[in-house]
């Protein structure tokens, strides 16, 4: 697989997620949230590997394509801000669907321009062996790429290489915290039907006793994303 085939495969993965979102019913809030989480992750990684590998290679090898690369970087910038806003926006929010729709429109335009205009010129400018080497570099970059959008981070070397490495480490922890939080939100334990009034009364007495002894304790757990 060469670099262009790899990037097109990424495009196809994202388009599949877009279509699943479009086909989801108006009340499929959990499904839409899950799909958007996947979209955010796929696009965050894809944008980073293009910025770290593809675009610098093009600028070094084919100066005449620099204008297209700069335009692509600006399109990435807009996309990353939309992804950032969608990260923790509840699927019930008034503008959730509208924001996803605008994201899809922007990404589809970007993909169309890359596949119809930029990629054919890249294939002419690079030899098959160079494109295969670039694919290996893209795969390596993908393994270490941040999984969340960072629109304020540099998008050109060398700054994006350093920022990307730091962000990737931070994103691993944030992803774990988010998964734990959403799992907890999805759990709604119900009181045992056997507890009845006796159990509630017992709990009330114990609580009253603790307050009387000055041993009451309040614990607040905060997950900061």
N, C-alpha and C positions, 0 to 999 in steps of 0.2 A: 504494500500500500504506500502511495506517495502522499505528500503533504496535502495536495488538493483533494484527493479522495478522502483523506481523514477529516478534513474540515467540512466537506460536503456531508459526510456521515453525521457529524455533529449537528449540522443544519437540519438534517432529516429527523434526528432525535427530538430537537426542539419543536419542529413543525408538528410532529406526532402529538406532543404534549399540548400544543396550541389547539389542535383539532379536538382533542379529548375535552379540553376546557369549553370549547364552543358547543360541544354536544351535551355537556352536563346540564341537567335541568335547573330551573331557577331556584329550587329549594335544596340543591345539592351543595350545601355550604361546606361541609367537611371535605368532600371530594375536591371542590374547587381550591380550598386552602392547601390540600395535599399536592395538587397539580402545580399550584403557584410556587410552593416550596421547591418542587423539582425543577421548575422553569428557572427560578432564581439561581439555583445551584448550577445547572447546565450552562446558563448564559454567563454567569460570573467566571466560571472556569474557562469557557470558550474565549471570552473577551481577553482574558489575561494571556493565554497562550498565543493568540494572534499578536498581541502587543509585545510580547517578549521575544517571539521567534519570527513569525511571518512578516510583519511590517518592517522591522529593522533589516531583515534579509532583502526585502524588495528595495528599500531605500539605498542599500549598499550596492545592489546589483543592477537595478534599473531606475536611474534617476528620473526618467521621463514619467514614471508612475507615482512620483512623490506627491503630486496634487491629489490623486485618488486615495493614497494612504492617509494624508492629512484629513481628508473628508471622512474617511472610515473611522479615524480616531475620534472625530467630533460626534459621529453617530454612536460610537461606543459610549462616549461621555454622557450623552442624553439617555441612552439605555440604562446605564448604571445608576443614574439618579432615580429613574422609574423603578428599577429593581430594589433600590434602597428603601423607597417609600412603600413598596409592596411587602417587604420582609415581614413586618409585624402588623400590617394593616388587617384588621379582622375581616373575614369574608362577608360579614353582615354589614360592613360599612357602606354608606351611601354611594361612594365613588369607587368601590373596589372593582366592580365589573368594568366600569368605564376606564379605569386606569390600566387594567389588563388589556383591554381592547386597544388602547393607544400604544401600549408596549408591543403588542403583536403587529400592529401596523408598521411601527418603526423598524422592528426586527425583520419583518418580511421584505421591506424596501431595501434594507441593508444587505440581506442575503441575496436578493435578486440582482443588485448591483455588483456584488462580489462574484457571483456565479456566471453572470452574463458578460461582465465587462473586465473585472480585475483578474479573475482566475485564468481566462484564456491568454491574457498577456503575460501572466506569470509563467504559464507553461511554455511560452515561447522564449522567455528570458532565461529560464533555468533548464539545465540538462536533466534527463531522467534520474541520473544518480544523485544530483543535487537535491531533487525533490524527494527522493527516498531518504537522504540524510536529514532533510528538513523534517520529514515525518517522524523520524526517531527523536529529533530535538523537541518536537511538539509533544510527543508522548511523555518524554521526561519532564517537560514543563507541566504537563497535565497532572502528573503524580504529586507535584509539589505546589500546585496552584491554590490560591485562596478559594474557599467555597462560598464566599459571600461577596457582594459588590462593595467596592471601596472607591467611590467616585472622586474623593479628594486625593487619592494616591496618585503618584506620577504614572504616566502611561507610556513613557519612552525610556530606553536604557540611558544610563545605568540605574537611575532612580527606581524604575519599576521592578527591577530584579531584586533590589534590597527590600523594598516595601512589600513585594509579593511574598518573600520568604517569611518576613515577620507576620504579615497578615494571615498567612496559611496556618501558622502555629496558633494564633489567637482564635482563628475561626474554628479550629478543632474543638477547643474548649466551649466556645459559644454554641456550636452545633450540638454538643452533648447536653448542655444546659437546656437548650430549647427543646430537645427531644424529651428530656425528663419533665419539663414543665407541661408540655402538651399531653404527655401521657397522664400526668396528674390531673390535668383539666378534664380529660376524658373519663376519669374515674369518679363516680358519684355513689359512694357506699351508702346503703340504706340501713336504718336501725333494725335489729333483729325483731321479728314479730313476737318473739317470746319474752322480750324485755318487759313490755307493758308498763304500767304505772309504777310497779314496785321498783324496777330498775331505774326509772327516771327519778323517783323519790330518793333512792339510795344515792344516786349521783349528786342530787341537790344537797343532801345532808353532808356528803363528803366535801363538797365545794364550800358549804357554809362553815364546816369545821376547819378547813384550811385557811379561810379568811380570818376566822376567829383567832387562830394561832399565828397569824401574820406570815404564813408560809405560801401565800399565793404567788404564782409565777406566770408571767406572760412571755410567750415566745413568739417572735415574728420571723417568718422565713421570707426572704426576698430573693428573687432570681432576677439579676440585672443583666439584660442582654446588651 
